Amino acid sequence: MEKAESNKKLISMLIAGAIGMFGFGFALVPLYDVLCEQLGINGKTSNTASSYQAMTIDKSRTVTVEFMAQIQSDMPWEFTPEMKRMQVHPGELIRTNFKAINLSMEETLGQAIPSVSPGQGAAYFNKTECFCFNQQRLTAKASAELPLIFFVDPDLPESISTLTLSYTLYNITDRGYVDAIEQGAAR
């Protein structure tokens, strides 16, 4: 009798522990985002356009901006920056492009997710126009120039002389987005 009571108590504790661990696992994502944002180490850039007001361009300072492009393993595209590296003055409005080529025989939908390194520099890298704000659709064998217009905030700490902007392009074709977009366009 006492052993059965002990087993029930143990099972209850194990179930409660499993539920607690499951809940903690879900809580880690928002906790990680908050922690990284507070420490300035997340490298996430804004997913909305910044506005550019005429500002004093710091011609005495040059910042190296590097561009990287990766694709998710199931993405049938070629995706490359027009330039791998450029020198910019803080406050200067810059335009560059990325090139995308759909290598498949089907229409494909992609979404680019940016990050900036070092993470502390992300707050000073401002995009006024970016292909990452929208999903990119390419028909079979089509290509496109994907524009990026940005500026580096003149308040960028002096300790940061290089910013690396990296995009990862994800295939979102199979996630129902194509059908939803086509239905929206038909209305």
N, C-alpha and C positions, 0 to 999 in steps of 0.2 A: 504494500500500500504506500509506504513511504517512498519507495523507489519509483513508483508510477507518478507520484506527486512531484518528485525531483525531476523526472524526465519531462513532464509537462512544463515545468518552470524553465528548464534548459531549452526546450523547443521554442517556447515563447520568447526567451531572450535572444535566441539565434534568429528568429523571424524579425524581431524588432531591430536587431543589428543589421540584417540584410536590407530592410526597408530604409534604415538610417543611412547606410552606405549608398544605396541607390539615390536617395534624395541629395546627399552630399555631392555625388557625381554630377547631378544636374545643376547644382548650385555653383560648381567650380567655374563654368563658362562665364557667367556674369561677374563672379568675384575676380576672375583673371582679368577681364576687360576693365573693371573698375581699378584694380591694382595697377595695371599697366598704364592706364590713363593718368592716374595720380602721380605715378613715378616718371611719366613721359617716356616710356620705353616700348610702346606698342607699335610704332612705325606706321600706324594707320593714317591715311590721309582722309580729308573730308570727302564725302560722296555727293556733295553738292558744289555748284560753281561758286567760286569766290568772285567778288567784284574788284575791279582794278581801278583805283583812283590815281590820277597822276601823282607821282611821288618823286622825291629826290632819288636819283639813281646814284648809288655809291660807286663811282668810277675808280676809286682808290682801292677797291677790294674786288677780287675775283674768286668765284666759287665754282668748283668743278661739279657738274651734274652728269652722272653716269646713268645710262638707260639699259635695262635688262628686260628680256621677254622670255617667258617660259610658257609651255602649253601643258594642259592636263593630258595624261597618257591616251585618253580616248578621243582627243580633239584632232580631227583630220585636216588641220590647217598648218600653214607655215606662218610664223608670226615673228617679225623682227623690227627693231628700231631703225629709223632712217639714219640716225647718228648714234654711235655708242657712247660718245662723251662730248661735252661742250663746256666752254668757259662762259660764265654769265656774271653780270654785275648785279648785286642785290638791288631790287626795285625795278629792274628792266623786264619788260614784257617780252616773252620769247615764244616763238611758234616752232614746233617740230612735228614730225609724223611718225607713225608706226605703219608698217605694211602687213596686210593680212591676205593670204591666198588660201582659198578653199581647195584642197587637193582631192576632195571626194567627188563622187558623181551625184550627190544629193545636196539639197539646200540644207544648210547647217546654221545653227544659232549659237553665238558665243557671248560670254560675259567676262570682261577683264576685271580683275581685282588688284588694286595697287597697294604697294607698301613702300615706305621710305626708310632708308638706313643712313645714319644712325637714327634710332627711334626719336631722339630728342629733336631732330631736324624736321620731323613730320609736321609739326605745328607751324613751321616757317616756309613750307613748300605749298604754294597756293595755285590751284588749277582754275582758270577762268572758263576753259572749255576742255572737255576730255571725252574720248570715246568710251571711257569706263563708266560714264554716267548713264549710258544706254546699252541695251543688248545690241549685238552686231549680227546682222543676218547676211549671209553670202550664199548665192545660188551656186550650183555645181561649177567648179573650175573658175569661179569669179575671183577677182582681187579687189582690194580697196585700200585707199590711204586713210588712216585713222588719225585725225588731228588731235594735238595736245597743245594748249596754250597755257603758259604758266608764268609765275614770277616767284622769286625767292625774296622773302620779307627782309628788309634791311636790318631788322632787329635780330637776325640770325647770330647766335653767339660766335665770337671770334674763334673759339676753339674748334668750330666745325668749318672745315674748308672743302669737304667733299660730301655731296648728297647722292645717294644711289636710289633711283626710282625703278622699282621692279614691278612688272605686271605678270600675273599668271592668268592665262586665258582658259576658261572652263567651257566645256561643251554642255549646253543646257537644252539641246534639241529634244532629247527624249524625256524631258521633264514636263511636257504638256504646254510649254510656253508658246510653241509655234502655233498650235491649235487656238490658244487663247488670243494670240495676237491676230491671227487670221479672222477669228470671229469678231474681234473688235474693229478690224479694218472693214469688215463687210457691213457694219452698221451705218 
